[in-house]
Amino acid sequence: MRSAKDKQPPADVRVLQLQLRSVSGGFVTLNLVATDHRIVIGHDTNFLIGDAQAHAFTQDGLFIRSGRAPALLSDLHALGAATRLGQAS
C-alpha cells in the first residue's frame, strides 16, 4: 500500500535563500540558484561555489563577501583574503 507521501509530487524548488550574519555584524541574504554547489575548505577562508559565483566565509562561518568564481581554484584566495576581521571598511 502506498503512503500519502508517495502520492504528492516533489516540491518545486528553484532557489535556496540563506540569511547569514556578516563579519560587519549585519545580515546578508544569499539567493542561490538551484544548481550544483561545492564547498571548498581553505586555510583561512571557506568557499561555497556554484552558478559562477563564489561566496567566502570565515572559518567560524561568518559571511565575508561574494564574487565571480575564478576559473582556477587556486585563485580563490583573492576573494577571501581582501577582507579580514580586523580591517576597517
C-alpha positions in Angstrom: 0.0 0.0 0.0 1.3 3.4 -1.0 1.5 6.2 1.6 0.2 9.7 1.2 3.8 10.8 1.0 4.3 8.8 -2.2 1.3 10.5 -3.9 2.5 14.0 -3.6 4.6 15.5 -6.4 8.1 16.6 -5.4 8.5 20.2 -4.3 9.3 22.7 -7.0 12.5 24.3 -5.6 14.5 26.6 -7.8 16.1 29.0 -5.4 17.7 28.5 -2.0 17.6 31.6 0.2 20.1 31.9 3.1 20.2 34.6 5.7 23.7 34.9 7.1 25.5 37.1 9.6 28.3 39.1 8.1 31.6 40.0 9.5 30.4 43.6 9.9 27.6 42.4 12.1 24.6 42.8 9.8 22.7 40.2 7.9 23.1 39.3 4.3 20.7 37.3 2.2 22.1 34.9 -0.5 19.7 33.7 -3.2 21.3 30.6 -4.5 20.0 29.2 -7.8 19.2 25.5 -7.9 22.5 24.3 -9.3 25.4 22.2 -8.3 27.3 23.9 -5.4 30.6 22.8 -3.9 32.3 23.7 -0.6 36.0 24.4 -0.7 37.8 24.4 2.6 40.7 26.9 2.6 43.4 27.7 5.2 41.8 31.0 6.4 38.6 31.1 4.4 35.9 28.6 3.2 34.0 29.0 0.0 30.6 28.0 -1.4 30.9 27.8 -5.2 28.1 27.5 -7.7 26.5 29.2 -10.7 29.8 31.0 -11.5 29.7 32.7 -8.0 32.0 32.1 -5.0 30.8 33.0 -1.5 33.5 33.5 1.1 33.1 32.6 4.8 35.5 32.8 7.8 36.4 29.5 9.5 33.7 30.4 12.1 31.1 30.6 9.4 30.6 34.3 9.1 29.9 35.6 5.6 32.6 37.8 4.1 31.5 38.5 0.6 30.5 37.1 -2.8 32.2 37.5 -6.2 32.7 35.8 -9.5 34.2 32.3 -9.2 37.7 32.2 -10.7 38.5 29.7 -13.5 41.3 28.2 -11.3 40.5 27.3 -7.7 44.0 28.4 -6.7 42.8 32.0 -7.4 40.1 31.8 -4.7 42.3 33.4 -2.1 41.8 36.8 -3.8 38.1 36.7 -2.9 38.6 36.0 0.8 42.0 37.5 1.5 41.0 41.1 0.7 38.7 41.3 3.8 40.0 40.5 7.2 38.1 40.6 10.5 40.2 43.4 12.0 40.3 45.5 8.8 38.3 48.8 8.8 35.9 49.1 5.9 
